[in-house]
Amino acid sequence: MELKLDRLTKQYKQKLAVDRVDLELKCGVYGLLGANGAGKTTLMRMICDIQEPDSGEIFYNGRNIREMGEEYRDILGYLPQNFGYYPEFTAYKFLLYIASLKGLGKEQAAVKALYLLDVVGLADEKKRKIKTFSGGMKQRLGIAQAMLNDPKLLVLDEPTAGLDPKERVRFRNLISSFSKDKIVLLSTHIVSDVEYIADEILVMKNGRLIHRGAPEVVTQEAKGVVWECKVEQKDVEYYIKQYNVGNLKNIGDQTMLRIISDAKPVEGAVEAEPTLEDLYLYYFNGQ
């Protein structure tokens, strides 16, 4: 199984949203990491054949997706950033409705809907109207609708935005459980969402893919620029204004700072092992 993007480009007036992206994806979980406005949503909408690129092509198993048409959409599952739903529908009826749009038969739809509601932890809520759901419950329902046709390609755009930490952990576990024998592309600017579940990290900035690799590999791009140092609490504001500060912790009358800087920020600063969050701050400081 392979999804190939060949020089994919999309421009809106003066803004080049996606700039000649070349990419090959096979089975696994890919975390698309970038600041807001980096081009992640536009890229995913083109992959889902919702938007047409200005130039470039997308191939699934060697076939152009534009030529595949409905055959391509049959293997696709998509959860957009703003998941639309019908507030008066119950969770179960909503899944039956979406299943009918995806061409599933009544019996198959009923079985699949009940199964997925159980998988995402909503079996006991199947008769509740969606308008009564929390944000996390709606997102879990969104995953269920994306999985109705057992897609080979699952595309998730900012799926955990606005969720509390517990719901985000549950959501990440769901993604991991669904990822076998599939291509899963998960876009986010929340680093922890992809740090533990992604097989590869794709870093996108200003419409271009600037780096890719396993999490433990891409973090090494920030090797030598992450520092930890103790400063007087009265000087903390100065360092925040002067440097890219990733974290701070008060220790007695001093404060431990984690600073992203090409040069040693202060005498006594110690080089620290970079994390994916450090890498994000290194690439997207000020965005």
N, C-alpha and C positions, 0 to 999 in steps of 0.2 A: 504494500500500500504506500502510495507516495502522492503528495501534493506539491506541485512545483510552480513557483511564481517567477516569471521571466520579464525583467525590466518593467515592473508594474509602476505606473505613474498616474497621478491624479492632481489636477490643479483647480483651485477656486479663485477666479479673478487673479489677484496678485500673489496669492498664497499657494506655494507648492506643498500640498498636504502629504503626498507620497511621492518619493523621488527615486525612480528607477530601482525598485526593490527586487533583488534576486534572492530566492529562498527555496529550500527543499525541506519538506517535513515528512517524516515517516512515523510509525506508531510510537506514541509516547505523549507526555505532557510538556507543552511549551509555554513558558511564561513570557508574555510580551510586556516588557517593562518600559515605562516612559512617563514623562510629565504630561499633564493635561495640555492638549494641543500638539502633541508630538506626531499625530497622524495615525494612532492606533485604531480608532473607530473607523476611519475611512478605509484603512487597509482591510479590516475585518469585514466591512460591508461589501467590499469588492470580492473578497474570498467567498462570501455568501451569495454573490451574484445579485445583490440588491442595488449596487451602484456599478456602472460600467467605467472601466479605466479609460483615461485619455489615450494611453498607449500601453503596450505590454500585454501579456497573456497569462492565463492560469490553466494548468493541466492537472487532471486527476488520473493517476495511472496511465499517463501518456496521452490522454484525450483532453481536448480543449473543452472547458466546462460550458462555454457558450453553445457549443454544438451538442453537448449532452442534454441540456435543457432539464426536463422533469426527472430524468434519470439521475442527474447530479443532485437535485433537491431531495430526492428520495434517500440519499445517503447522508444528508446534512441535518444537523441539529444546531439551533441558534438561540442564544439568550442575549437579546440586545441590552444596552445600558439602561434604557427606559422600557422595562417590560410591561407591555399592555395587557390588561385583563378586563373582564366584565364584572364589576363589583357585586351585581345581584346574583351572579352564578355561584353555585356551590363549587367546591374544589373538584368534586367528582364529575359534575356536569360540564365544567369547563374543560376538563381533560377529554371527555367524550366528544365535545364540540371540536376541539383542536385535532383529535384523532380522525374525525370525519373529514376535516380539511386536508389531512395528510393521506387520505384514501384508505384508512383501516376499516375493515368490516365491523359490524356492531358487536359481535361476540368477541372478536380479537381486541377491539377497543376497550370493552368492559374489563376483560382479563388484564390487559396491559395497564389500564388506568389504576385499578385496585393494587396491582403489584407495585407500580411506581409510587403511589401514595404511601404504601407501606415502607418502601425503600427510603423515601425522603422524610419519614417520620410524621406523616400527615394522615395516616389511616383513620385515626380517631376523630379527625376533623373533616372528614370527607363531605359531611352534610352541612358544614358551616359555610356561610356566604363569604366570599373572598374579601369583601369590604371590612370584615371584622378581623382579618389577619394582621399580624405584625409584619414589619418589613422583612424579617428573616423567613417567616412562613411563606410570604409571597415569592421570595427568591427561591425557596425550596420547591414551590409549585412551578416556578419558571424552569427549574432544572428538569422537573418531571415532564413538562410539555416538550422540552427540547429532546428528551430521550424516548418519546413515544414511538418513533419509527426506528428505534435501535440504530442510530446513525453511526457511520464509520468516521465521520468528521464532526466534532463537537466544538463549536465556537462560542466563547463566553466573554462578553464585553463588560468589564468592571462589575463582576457579579456580586462582590461583597461590599460595594460602596454603601455606607450608611448602616451597616450591620454592627451589632455589638460583638465583642471578642468571642463570646461563647458561640454565637451563631456563625461567625467566620470560621471557627475551628470545625464546627459541624459541616459547614459548606465545603471546606477543603477536604475533609474526609470523604464526602460524597464524590467529589471530583476524582479522588484517588481510586475509589471503588469502581467508578465507571470507565477508567482509562485503559483497561486491558483491551488489546486488539483494536484501539482507536487512535486517531490523531486528535488530541485535545489542545486547542489554542485558547489560552486564558490571558486576557489583557488586564492590566491593573497598574495603578501607581502606588499600591499598598504592598510594600516589599514582602512582608511576612506571608502574604497570600501565596506566593510562589516559591519562597525560600526552601520549603521542606517537601513540596510535591512535584516541582518541575524537574524533568530530566534535562532540559536545556533552558537557558535564559536568553531571550532575544532583546537586546537593548535598542530602543528606537528614539531618535532625536532629530527634530526638524525634518521629519518625513523620511529619514534614512535609517537603515539598520546599521548601527555603528559597531556592534559587537555581539557575539553569540558564543555559547559554550555552557558546559555544566556549571551549576552554581559555584562549586568549589574552585572552578577554573576562572570564571569571569571575575570573581572577587579579587583575584591576584592582580587585576588591572589597577587596583587601588593600593597595591603594595608600595610601601615607602612614603605614603602621603597621609597616613592615619596616625595621629599622635594622642597620647594621654599625658596630662600635666595637672598639677595642683597649683591653684592661684588663690590669692586672698579674695574673700567674698566681695569686698568693695571694688575689686577690679574686674568682676565678671562682665559687667555691661560693656566695658572697653573691649574685651576679647570677643564678645558676641558681635560687636560692630566691625571689628577688624578682621575676623576670621569666620570660616564656615564651621560653626560649632554643631556637632551632631548630637551631643548628649552632655548633660551636666549632673553632678551629684554632690550635695553638700556633705562634707566630712568634717565635723567639728566646726572650727572657725575658717576652714578653707573649702574650696570647691574643686572637685575633679572634673576637668573638661576633656571631652573627646573632640579633637579638632581635625578637620580635613585641610591639609595644607601641603603644597609642594616643598616648602622649606620648613625646617624646625621652627615652631612658632615661639618658643620661649626656652631659655636655658633650663635644663632639667627635664624637658619633655622626653617621653619614652615612646619609641615607635611601637604601634599596636598592630595586631593581626586584623586585616580588614574583613568586614562582613558585607553582605549584599546591600544592607542599608547604607554603609559607608560608600560603596560603589555608586549607589543612586545619588547620594549627596555630592559625590565627586563629579558626576556627569551633569547633574541637573540643579546645581546651586543657583538660586535666584529664579527658578522656574516653578 
